[in-house]
C-alpha cells in the first residue's frame, strides 16, 4: 500500500468546501492514467465527530470491448 499524497507527477489530491456548510469534498485526479495506476484506492477521513472510509478500484482496459456492459431497465 502506498500512502498519498506522494511524489507522483500524475496524481493530484484536491479538496473544496461543501456541499454543505462546514463540509469538505475531496478527490484524487490521476492524469495521465497508466497501467501502473491500476489497483484499489482507499480514503480515510476523521474529525471530532467521527471517522469515514471509502474505497474504489481502478481497472485499466486496452479497448472498449474489454468493458463489461450491463443491460439497464427502461422507464
Secondary structure, DSSP 4 states (H G I P E B T S, - for coil): ---SS-S-TTEEEEEEE-SSTT-EEEEEEESS--GGG-EEEEEEEEETTEEEEEEEEE---SSGGGSPP-PPPP-
